[in-house]
Amino acid sequence: MKKYEKINQTNAAVINRAKVFQIITDHKVIKRDKIAKLTGLQKSTLTYILNDLKKLNLITESKLHEPNKIGVPPLSVSLANNDNFIIGIDVEIDYIKTSILNLNSDIIFTKEFKMKISQNNFETKILEVFNFISETINKKFLFMCIALPGIIDKTENKIIVSNLLSLKNFKPSKEFEKKLAFFQTLCLV
């Protein structure tokens, strides 16, 4: 029973962090107490999440100066104004399309690479695209997500089947994962 509770707590923590980050993204600048109200989180839980997001350099906090208000100004939270970016890779049978977004979800770069994809060259082609992006665009990438047609096992991060790409029970090699290990999130969807 304790294992089950721990899994739920872990899932809840991930979900809560995603909710808080989404709210900050949607509002651009928002007071801490409004985040607590919108999420229903206790202040201590919210503080823990915000501190975690600050350590990742994803958000900043500052005092919100409100005219005609007396007392200690409330803290506001906003996305960090930095060079953190997300890579999205869409894999199809005859091309790979990649997009780079900033944390405000603005697309700053997109490119389509014409190439045939199969089980034999899947990792090589993804790495070719990634290397091109890394050499062309000098940015700090936090997250990368690879989308492809098929059925994915997210718990094991493997492709169960992708008929279009002729992939079956395909799990990225340790070598492939090591080359992309600096990503805080690498997911297949």
TITORZA-803887 format. One record per residue (C-alpha): residue number from 0; residue in one letter; x, y, z. Coordinates in steps of 0.1 Angstrom, whole numbers, plus 2048, in hexadecimal, padded with zeros to 3 digits. Each point is the difference from the previous one (the first is absolute). Layout:
<pt k="NUM" r="A" east="X" north="Y" up="Z"/>
...
This chain:
<pt k="0" r="M" east="800" north="800" up="800"/>
<pt k="1" r="K" east="81D" north="818" up="808"/>
<pt k="2" r="K" east="80E" north="7FC" up="7DC"/>
<pt k="3" r="Y" east="7DE" north="809" up="7F1"/>
<pt k="4" r="E" east="7FE" north="81F" up="816"/>
<pt k="5" r="K" east="823" north="80B" up="7F7"/>
<pt k="6" r="I" east="7F9" north="7FC" up="7DB"/>
<pt k="7" r="N" east="7E1" north="816" up="804"/>
<pt k="8" r="Q" east="814" north="81A" up="814"/>
<pt k="9" r="T" east="81A" north="801" up="7E4"/>
<pt k="10" r="N" east="7E6" north="803" up="7E5"/>
<pt k="11" r="A" east="7EE" north="81C" up="814"/>
<pt k="12" r="A" east="821" north="813" up="804"/>
<pt k="13" r="V" east="806" north="7FF" up="7DB"/>
<pt k="14" r="I" east="7DD" north="80A" up="7F8"/>
<pt k="15" r="N" east="800" north="81C" up="81A"/>
<pt k="16" r="R" east="821" north="80E" up="7F2"/>
<pt k="17" r="A" east="7F2" north="7FF" up="7DC"/>
<pt k="18" r="K" east="7E0" north="812" up="80C"/>
<pt k="19" r="V" east="814" north="81B" up="811"/>
<pt k="20" r="F" east="817" north="805" up="7E2"/>
<pt k="21" r="Q" east="7E2" north="801" up="7E8"/>
<pt k="22" r="I" east="7EF" north="81A" up="815"/>
<pt k="23" r="I" east="820" north="816" up="801"/>
<pt k="24" r="T" east="803" north="7FB" up="7DA"/>
<pt k="25" r="D" east="7DC" north="80A" up="7FA"/>
<pt k="26" r="H" east="801" north="81F" up="817"/>
<pt k="27" r="K" east="823" north="80D" up="7F8"/>
<pt k="28" r="V" east="801" north="811" up="822"/>
<pt k="29" r="I" east="7EB" north="7F3" up="81D"/>
<pt k="30" r="K" east="7FF" north="804" up="826"/>
<pt k="31" r="R" east="80A" north="7E1" up="815"/>
<pt k="32" r="D" east="7DE" north="801" up="812"/>
<pt k="33" r="K" east="7ED" north="7FF" up="7DF"/>
<pt k="34" r="I" east="814" north="7E1" up="7F6"/>
<pt k="35" r="A" east="7F7" north="7F0" up="821"/>
<pt k="36" r="K" east="7DB" north="809" up="7FB"/>
<pt k="37" r="L" east="7FF" north="7F3" up="7DC"/>
<pt k="38" r="T" east="812" north="7DF" up="809"/>
<pt k="39" r="G" east="7F2" north="7FA" up="823"/>
<pt k="40" r="L" east="823" north="7F9" up="80C"/>
<pt k="41" r="Q" east="80C" north="807" up="823"/>
<pt k="42" r="K" east="819" north="81D" up="803"/>
<pt k="43" r="S" east="81B" north="7E8" up="80B"/>
<pt k="44" r="T" east="7FB" north="7EA" up="7E2"/>
<pt k="45" r="L" east="7FF" north="81E" up="7E8"/>
<pt k="46" r="T" east="820" north="80D" up="80F"/>
<pt k="47" r="Y" east="811" north="7DF" up="7FB"/>
<pt k="48" r="I" east="7F5" north="7FF" up="7DB"/>
<pt k="49" r="L" east="80A" north="824" up="7FA"/>
<pt k="50" r="N" east="822" north="7FA" up="80F"/>
<pt k="51" r="D" east="804" north="7E2" up="7EA"/>
<pt k="52" r="L" east="7F7" north="814" up="7E1"/>
<pt k="53" r="K" east="818" north="81C" up="80B"/>
<pt k="54" r="K" east="81D" north="7E7" up="803"/>
<pt k="55" r="L" east="7F9" north="7F5" up="7DC"/>
<pt k="56" r="N" east="802" north="825" up="7F6"/>
<pt k="57" r="L" east="7DC" north="7FE" up="7F2"/>
<pt k="58" r="I" east="7F0" north="81B" up="815"/>
<pt k="59" r="T" east="809" north="81F" up="813"/>
<pt k="60" r="E" east="7EF" north="811" up="81E"/>
<pt k="61" r="S" east="7FF" north="825" up="808"/>
<pt k="62" r="K" east="7ED" north="818" up="816"/>
<pt k="63" r="L" east="7E1" north="80D" up="7EF"/>
<pt k="64" r="H" east="7FD" north="825" up="806"/>
<pt k="65" r="E" east="7DC" north="80A" up="802"/>
<pt k="66" r="P" east="7F8" north="825" up="801"/>
<pt k="67" r="N" east="7EC" north="80C" up="81E"/>
<pt k="68" r="K" east="807" north="7E0" up="813"/>
<pt k="69" r="I" east="810" north="801" up="823"/>
<pt k="70" r="G" east="815" north="7E4" up="80F"/>
<pt k="71" r="V" east="817" north="7E6" up="7F2"/>
<pt k="72" r="P" east="7FB" north="7FC" up="7DA"/>
<pt k="73" r="P" east="7F4" north="7DD" up="7F5"/>
<pt k="74" r="L" east="817" north="7EA" up="7EC"/>
<pt k="75" r="S" east="7F9" north="7FB" up="7DC"/>
<pt k="76" r="V" east="80C" north="7E3" up="7EA"/>
<pt k="77" r="S" east="809" north="801" up="7DB"/>
<pt k="78" r="L" east="812" north="7EB" up="7E7"/>
<pt k="79" r="A" east="826" north="805" up="801"/>
<pt k="80" r="N" east="80C" north="817" up="7E4"/>
<pt k="81" r="N" east="81C" north="7E9" up="7F4"/>
<pt k="82" r="D" east="80B" north="7EA" up="7E4"/>
<pt k="83" r="N" east="7EF" north="7E0" up="809"/>
<pt k="84" r="F" east="7F0" north="7EE" up="7E3"/>
<pt k="85" r="I" east="7EC" north="7E1" up="7F7"/>
<pt k="86" r="I" east="807" north="7EA" up="7E2"/>
<pt k="87" r="G" east="7E2" north="7EE" up="7F0"/>
<pt k="88" r="I" east="808" north="7E5" up="7E7"/>
<pt k="89" r="D" east="7E4" north="7F1" up="7EA"/>
<pt k="90" r="V" east="80B" north="7E0" up="7EF"/>
<pt k="91" r="E" east="7EE" north="7F4" up="7E1"/>
<pt k="92" r="I" east="809" north="7E5" up="7E6"/>
<pt k="93" r="D" east="810" north="819" up="7E7"/>
<pt k="94" r="Y" east="809" north="81E" up="815"/>
<pt k="95" r="I" east="809" north="80D" up="823"/>
<pt k="96" r="K" east="7F2" north="822" up="809"/>
<pt k="97" r="T" east="80F" north="813" up="81D"/>
<pt k="98" r="S" east="7F5" north="81F" up="812"/>
<pt k="99" r="I" east="811" north="814" up="81B"/>
<pt k="100" r="L" east="7EA" north="812" up="819"/>
<pt k="101" r="N" east="808" north="818" up="81D"/>
<pt k="102" r="L" east="7EF" north="7FC" up="821"/>
<pt k="103" r="N" east="7E4" north="817" up="7F5"/>
<pt k="104" r="S" east="7F8" north="7E7" up="7E5"/>
<pt k="105" r="D" east="80B" north="817" up="7E4"/>
<pt k="106" r="I" east="80F" north="7ED" up="7E3"/>
<pt k="107" r="I" east="822" north="80E" up="7F8"/>
<pt k="108" r="F" east="80C" north="7E7" up="7E6"/>
<pt k="109" r="T" east="7F1" north="7E4" up="7EB"/>
<pt k="110" r="K" east="80F" north="7EB" up="7E6"/>
<pt k="111" r="E" east="7F6" north="7E1" up="7EC"/>
<pt k="112" r="F" east="81A" north="7E6" up="7F7"/>
<pt k="113" r="K" east="7F7" north="7E8" up="7E3"/>
<pt k="114" r="M" east="80D" north="7DE" up="809"/>
<pt k="115" r="K" east="7F3" north="7DC" up="801"/>
<pt k="116" r="I" east="7FC" north="7F2" up="824"/>
<pt k="117" r="S" east="802" north="7DB" up="80A"/>
<pt k="118" r="Q" east="809" north="7EB" up="81E"/>
<pt k="119" r="N" east="824" north="7FE" up="7F2"/>
<pt k="120" r="N" east="806" north="825" up="7FF"/>
<pt k="121" r="F" east="7E7" north="80F" up="819"/>
<pt k="122" r="E" east="81A" north="80A" up="81A"/>
<pt k="123" r="T" east="81A" north="80C" up="7E6"/>
<pt k="124" r="K" east="7E7" north="816" up="7EE"/>
<pt k="125" r="I" east="7F3" north="810" up="821"/>
<pt k="126" r="L" east="824" north="807" up="80B"/>
<pt k="127" r="E" east="808" north="80F" up="7DD"/>
<pt k="128" r="V" east="7E3" north="818" up="805"/>
<pt k="129" r="F" east="809" north="808" up="823"/>
<pt k="130" r="N" east="825" north="806" up="7F7"/>
<pt k="131" r="F" east="7F5" north="818" up="7E4"/>
<pt k="132" r="I" east="7EA" north="813" up="818"/>
<pt k="133" r="S" east="81C" north="801" up="81B"/>
<pt k="134" r="E" east="819" north="80D" up="7E7"/>
<pt k="135" r="T" east="7E9" north="819" up="7EF"/>
<pt k="136" r="I" east="7EE" north="80E" up="81F"/>
<pt k="137" r="N" east="814" north="808" up="81E"/>
<pt k="138" r="K" east="7E6" north="7FD" up="81B"/>
<pt k="139" r="K" east="7FC" north="7ED" up="821"/>
<pt k="140" r="F" east="7E7" north="7E4" up="7FB"/>
<pt k="141" r="L" east="7ED" north="7F4" up="81F"/>
<pt k="142" r="F" east="7E7" north="7E8" up="7F1"/>
<pt k="143" r="M" east="7FD" north="7EA" up="7E1"/>
<pt k="144" r="C" east="7E2" north="7ED" up="7F5"/>
<pt k="145" r="I" east="7FF" north="7E7" up="7E3"/>
<pt k="146" r="A" east="7DE" north="7FB" up="7F0"/>
<pt k="147" r="L" east="7F9" north="7E3" up="7E9"/>
<pt k="148" r="P" east="7E2" north="7EC" up="7F3"/>
<pt k="149" r="G" east="7FB" north="7E0" up="814"/>
<pt k="150" r="I" east="7FB" north="7F2" up="823"/>
<pt k="151" r="I" east="819" north="80B" up="81B"/>
<pt k="152" r="D" east="807" north="7F2" up="822"/>
<pt k="153" r="K" east="808" north="820" up="814"/>
<pt k="154" r="T" east="80A" north="7ED" up="81F"/>
<pt k="155" r="E" east="81C" north="7EF" up="7EE"/>
<pt k="156" r="N" east="805" north="81B" up="7E6"/>
<pt k="157" r="K" east="7FD" north="7E8" up="7E3"/>
<pt k="158" r="I" east="7ED" north="7FC" up="7E0"/>
<pt k="159" r="I" east="7EA" north="7E1" up="801"/>
<pt k="160" r="V" east="7F6" north="803" up="7DC"/>
<pt k="161" r="S" east="801" north="81A" up="7E4"/>
<pt k="162" r="N" east="7F4" north="7EF" up="7E0"/>
<pt k="163" r="L" east="807" north="81F" up="7EB"/>
<pt k="164" r="L" east="824" north="801" up="80B"/>
<pt k="165" r="S" east="804" north="7DA" up="802"/>
<pt k="166" r="L" east="80A" north="801" up="825"/>
<pt k="167" r="K" east="7F7" north="7E5" up="818"/>
<pt k="168" r="N" east="80A" north="7FD" up="825"/>
<pt k="169" r="F" east="819" north="81B" up="7FA"/>
<pt k="170" r="K" east="812" north="80E" up="81E"/>
<pt k="171" r="P" east="81A" north="81B" up="7FB"/>
<pt k="172" r="S" east="823" north="7F3" up="806"/>
<pt k="173" r="K" east="814" north="80A" up="81F"/>
<pt k="174" r="E" east="818" north="812" up="7E8"/>
<pt k="175" r="F" east="7E4" north="814" up="7F1"/>
<pt k="176" r="E" east="7F2" north="809" up="823"/>
<pt k="177" r="K" east="824" north="80A" up="80B"/>
<pt k="178" r="K" east="804" north="818" up="7E3"/>
<pt k="179" r="L" east="7E0" north="811" up="809"/>
<pt k="180" r="A" east="803" north="7FB" up="826"/>
<pt k="181" r="F" east="804" north="825" up="808"/>
<pt k="182" r="F" east="7DB" north="805" up="7F9"/>
<pt k="183" r="Q" east="7EC" north="803" up="81F"/>
<pt k="184" r="T" east="7E3" north="7F0" up="7ED"/>
<pt k="185" r="L" east="803" north="7E9" up="7E2"/>
<pt k="186" r="C" east="7DF" north="7F0" up="7F7"/>
<pt k="187" r="L" east="7F0" north="7ED" up="7E4"/>
<pt k="188" r="V" east="7DC" north="809" up="7F8"/>
